Amino acid sequence: MIDRKYTAEVTSDDDGETVSVAGWAHEIRDLGGLTFVIVRDREGQVQVTFKEDDNEELFEKAQEIGKEDIIHVTGEVEETDQAPGDREIKPTSLEVISNASSPLPMDISKNIDSDLSTRLDNRFMDLRQPKTHAIFSLRSKAMQAMEEWFEEDGYINIDTPLISKGGAEGGAELFPVIYYEEEAFLSQSPQLYKQMLMAAGFDKVYETGTAFRAEEFATSRHVSEISMFDVELAFIEDHHDVMDVQEESLRYTLKQVRKKASRELDLLDVELDVPEEDFPRITFDRAREILKEEYGHVPEDLGDLDTKGEKLLGEHFEEKGHPAIFVVGYPGEKFYYMQEVEGDEVASRKFDLIYKGQELSSGGQRQHDLDTLEEWMERQDVDKSNFSFYLEAFKFGMPPHGGYGLGIDRMIQKIAELDNIKEAILFPRDPDRLTP
C-alpha cells in the first residue's frame, strides 16, 4: 500500500509533522515563483504549496502537474489560516503516479452546472466532484445505519432470487429473460419469498436488494432498476406493528446520518431535520379530503394518490412539523396478498409512507389465510400455477405477518434534497440509458 493519510486526517494539530497524501490534482494555481496544488481524495482536500526559493527542482517538477493527475506528496504540515482547513503541506517529495488526458470531459473544480445527461455520460468523472461524491458517502452511512437498527433488533439478513417464474405483482411491468429454455422474469419484489420465510419460522427478516420495473416513464422519481430495502415480520397484531418498525428504523437512520454524515450534509447544503414526534397516521379518505379542501386537488384515480397529491400532502404536514406521514387504508385490494378485514376501521390494511412529499414505501398486513388468498388470486385473474411454490407455504401453518418495501434511491434523493432520483444512483438505468 502507498504510504498516505486521507486529507481529512491532516489537521492543523499536525503542525510540524511529516505526512504523505495521495490523490487527484483538483486545482492548480501558478503565481510565478509560487504554485498551489489542491490535492483531493475521497475524504476531502488539502493544499500543497510549492515555492521555487525553497526547492527549485521540486518546484519545476510541480509545473508538470495537470488537472486530475494522480500525485503522491510527502511533506511537513504547517498551520496557516491562509489555506483551506487552516493547514497546508510544504512538500519534500512529489511523485506523479498517473497523468490525466486533456481536455477533461468536464471540469469538476469549479461550479459549472453541467446537465444531468452529460454528467451521467461521464459518470466516472462526475463522481469525482466533491458534492456528487458526498451523495454516495451519505448513502453508504444511511444504509449502514438502517441495517444496524435491524441487526440490533434481531432481524435476519436474507437474499432472495432476482430471477423468478412470475412477478409478485404481475402486469406488464416485468422484464422477461430466457432462463435456459424457459421464460422467466427479473424480480419486481422479494415479496413472495419474504412471506414464505414467515412460514419457515424466520420470524423477522430484512433484505437490501434490487427490483426491476419495465415501465415507460420520463419522470424525476422513477428508474428501471431500483434499490430496495425490504422488511417482513410475523406474529403481528395488525398493520400498526409494521408501521411502528418502519417509523423507528427510519428515525434512527436519519439521526445517524445527521450525526455521522455531517460533512456530507454540509457539502450538499442540507439541514436535516429528524422528526421526533410520532408520524401522523391518516386514512386514505382523510388524505383526499385534505387535498380537496385545502388545495382544490382531486386525484383522478379514486383508489390512489397521484404525484401532485403526495407533494401537496407533504407540504401540508411539513408546515406542521411532520416531514413523514403514513396514509393508511387504501380502498379495495391493490394486490392479492394484502390483508382485508371485514368491519375494519379502514378499507384495507395497506399503507404508504410519504416522506417530504414523496411515497417512500408501501406495506401492510398480509393475507395469511390460504382460502382467502386463493379467492383473491382468482378474482384478480392470477394464474395460480405460476405460484404453486408460494401457495404451498400457506398449507402448513402461516402466522399473521406484514412488512414493507422501501425505495432506497428515493430515500437518499429526499435526504440529500436532489432534483432527480438518478443523482442518487451510481449508474442509473432507465428506458433510454443502458450505459455506462
N, C-alpha and C positions, 0 to 999 in steps of 0.2 A: 504493500500500500504506500502511496505517496504520503510523505510526512506533511500534515496540514491540520489546521484548525478551521472550523467554519467561521465565516467572517463575524457572525453574531457573537462568537465566543471571544473575539478580540475586543476588549473594552479599555477604557481609559485607566482602569485599575492595573492594566498590564504595562503601564509606563516604564520604559527601560528594559522590558523583557524582549527576548528574541522569539519570534514566531514565524511560522510558514503558513501561507494560504494558497489555495489554487482555485481557479475559476475562469470566468469569461471577462474579457475586457469590455465592460459595459459602456464606458465613456472615456474619451481621451481628450485632454486639454493641453495644448502646447503654448507655453508663454515664453518662448525664447530659450533661456537657459534653465527653464523650469517646466517639467511635464508632470501632469497629474493623470493617473490612471485609476479609474474606479473599477475594482475587481468585484464581480458578482458571483455568488453561489446560491444554493437553494435557501440559505438562512438569512441572506441579506447582502450588504455591500460594505467595502472598506476602501479608503483612499490610500494609494501608494504614491509617494512623492519622489520623483527622480530629479536631482539637482546636478547640473553639469559641473559645478565647482566641487561637489563632494566626491563624485566618481565619474569621470568623463567617459570611461569605457562602458560603464553600466548605463549611463545617460544615452549614449549613442545606440546601444542595443535597444533601449526603450523606444527609440524613434522608429523602429521597425514593427512595433506592435500595431496591429489593425483592429478595428472594431470586431468584437466577438471572437477574437483569437483566444485560445485557452492558454493561460500562463500560470506558472508556479513561482511564487515570490517568497523569499525569506528576508527578514529584516527586523529592525528594532522598533517597537511601539513607542510613539511619542504622543503624549496628551496635548491636545490643542483644540480650542473652541472654534478654530477656523475650518475644521474638517467635519464632514458628516459623522455623527456619532461621537464627536469630541475626541477623536483619535485618528492617527494615520500611521502608516508604516514607512520607515526610512530604509529602503532596500539595501541588502548586501549581496544578493544574488537574484538572477532572473533567468527563467527558462521558458521559452515559447514552446509549448507542448504540441499545439496544433493550430494551423493557420485557417482563418475563415475566408472563403472566397468573397470577392467584391464584384458588383454591388450586392448588398444583402437583399433578400426577397422582401423584407420590411424592416423598418427602423424601430427598434424597441427601446431605445434610450431616451426618447422624447415622447411627449404626449400627443402622438399622431393618431387620429381617430380613423383607423382602418375599418372598412366594412366587415361584417361578420363572415361573409363568404370568403373574402381574401384571407382573413385570419385562419379560417378552417382549412383552406387550401394549403396554407403554410403553417400547419399546426405546430410542428416541432419548433419553429421559430417563435410563434405566438406564445407558446408555453414558457418561453424564456422571460417574457415580460413579468416583472415582479407582481403586478396586480393579478395577472392570469394565473401565475404560479400559486398565489395566495389562495385562490379559489379551491385548488386541489389539496393544498396543505390543510385548509379548513375542513374540506370534505373528509379527509383521512381522519382528522381528530374527531369529527362528528360521528363517524361510523365506529370508531374505536370506543367512544363514549356510549353509544347506543348498544353495541354488543356487550359492553361491560355491564350495563344495567341488567340485561337478560341473563348473563352468566351468573351474576351475583344473586339473581332471583331464582336460580335453579332450573333455567331452561336448557334444553338440549339443542345444540347446533346441528342442523341437518343439511343434507344435499339431496335434491330431487332431480329427476331427469329433465333435460332440456329438449328431448325428442319424445313425443307422445303419439299414441294411436289416435287420440281425439283431443279436442280442446276442452278446457274446463268450462268455458263459456260459449263454445260453439260459434256459429255465424261465419261470415266471410272475412273475419279479421285474422285468419290463420295463414301462416306461411307453410305451404306444402313442401315436403322434402322426400326424396326417394331413399327409403331405408332398405338397402339391399334390393329386393324385388317387390317391396310393399310400400304403399303410400303412408307417410307419417306427417307429423306437423311439429314445427317449433313451438315450444311451450308458451301459452298465454299466461299461465299462472301455476304455482305448485299446489293449488287449492285441493285437488282430489287426493294428492299424496299426503298432504298435511292431515286431512281427515282420516285417512287410512292409518296414520300413525297414532291418532287418538284411539282407534280401535285396538292398536297394538300395545297400548298401555304406556306410550311415551309421555303422555300427560301434558307436558308443556314444551313446545318446540319453537325455534326461530330459524330463519334462513336468509342470508344475504345472497341474492341471486339475480338472474336475468329473465326477462319476459319479452315477448315479441308481439307486435300488433301490425298486421298488414293493412293498415288504413291509408287512404289517400287524404292528406291533410296539408295545410300550409299555415300553421299557427305557431306562436311563440311558446306553446306549452305542451306540444306533442313531439314524440320521436318514435321511430320504428323499433329500436332496441332499447329496452328500459331496464334500469337497475331498480330492484325491488327489495324491500325488507318485509318478509312475511312472518306472521306470528299465528300460532294456534294453541289453545289451552282447553283442557277438559274439566268436567265436573263443575261447570259454572251454573249459577242460578239463572242468569239471563244475560242479555247483551251489555248491560251496565258493567258487569265484571270485565268484559273485554275493553270497554271504553276506559275503565279505570287503569288498566295496564297501559293502554296507549298514552293516556294523559301523563301518567307518572314517568314513563320512559322518555317521552318527548321533552318534558320539563327538565329531567336530569340531563338529557343530551344538550339542550340549549344552555343550561348552566355551565356544563363542562366546556362547551365551545366558547362561551364568554370568558371563562377563566383561562383556558389553555390555548386559545387561538386569538388572543388579544392583538398580537402583532398583525395577523392576517386581517382581522376586522378593521384595524387602523388603516392598513393599506387600501382596503376596499371602501373606506369611509363609511362604515356601518356601525351604528349604535344599536346593539342587540338587546331588546327588552325580553326578559323572561317572565311569562305570566305566572304569578304566584297564586292568584285566586283560582278556584275551580273553573274549568272550561264550561261555559254555558252549554246546556243540552236542550235544544229546542226541537219541537216536532216539525216535520216537513210542512204541514199545513200552516204552522205559525211562520215559518220561513217565507212562504209565499204571501202571507198576509203582510208581513213587513215590507216585502218588495213592492206590493201593490199600494199599500197605504203611505209608505214613506217616499217611494221613488216613482210610483206610477208604472212600474215594470211588471209585466206578466209573462213568464216564460211560456213559449208555445207548447212544449211537451208537458202535459198535465201530470206526468209521472216522474218528472226530473227537474233539476235546476240547470239553467244554462250558464255559460261563462260570465255573461254580464251580471246575472243574478248572484253568482258566487262572489264576484268582485264587490257588488253593492252591499251584500251581507257582511263581507269582510270589513268594509269601510264603516258600516253601521255599528258593528261591535268593537272595532278598534277605537272608535271615538269614545267608547265606554270603558276602555282599558282591557279589552279581551281580543287579542290577536288570533286566538284559536277557539273555535266553537264546533260542537257536534250538531249535525242535523240528523234527527232520528225518525224512523218510521216512514220510509218511502212506501207509497201505495202499491199494493199487489206484490208480486214476486218478480223481481228483475231477473233473478237466476233461480234455477230449480233447487239449489242446495241451501237457500236461505230459509230460516225458520219463520213460520207464520202461526200465530196463536189466536184462536177464535176468542173474541171478547177482550183481547189485549188493549192496553191504553193507547197503543199506536198501531198503525196499519200493518207493519211488519217489524221484525227485529233487525233491520238493516240500517246502518248509519254511514255517514260520510264525515270525515274531519276536514273542515275548511280552515286553512291557516293563511293569514294575510290575504284573504280574498281569493284563495285557490284551493280546489279539492286536493288534499294531500294523500288521503287514504280512503278506502271503503272496507267495511267489515260488518260483522253482526253475529248473531247466534245462528248456528247451522241447524238444519233439519237432521235429527238423529233417528227418527222412526223410518224404517225401511219401506213400509207400505205407503206412507205419505210421500216419501221421496220418489218412489216409482210412479205414483199417481201424478205428481207434478211433472216428471220427465215425460210422461205420455201426453199431458196437456200442452207441453211445450214442444212436442214432436221431436224429442231427443231419442236417437237410436240407442236403446239400452244395450245392444250387443257390443257397442264400442266401449261400454263402461262396466262390463261384467266383473272385471278385476276390482273395480271401485265398489260396486254394489255388494260383492261377496263379503267385504269387510263389515257390513252392517248386519249380517245374519247371525253373528255370534257374540252380540253384546257391544253396543256403542254408547258411550257416556254422553250426556249433554255437553256440547262444546261450541266454541266460536273462535273467531280470530279476525285478522285483517291483513291487507297488503298495503304497504306504504311506499309511495314513489320517492326513492332516494334523490333522484335528479331534481324533482320538483321541490323537495325539502331544501336542498342546497341552493337552488335558484332563489327561494324566498328568504332564506337566512342571509345570503350574500347580496340580496337585492339586485339580481341580474335581470336584464330585459328579456333574455331569451334562454330557454331551458338548455339549448345546445352549448351555451357558455359554461354550463355546469358539468359537461361530459367531455372526457378527454378526446375521444374520437367518435362523434355522434353519427348516427345512421338515420336517414330519413328517405322519403321516396326519391329524392334527387341526389343522394350522397352515399356512395359505397366506398369511397377512398377519401383521405388516406386511412 
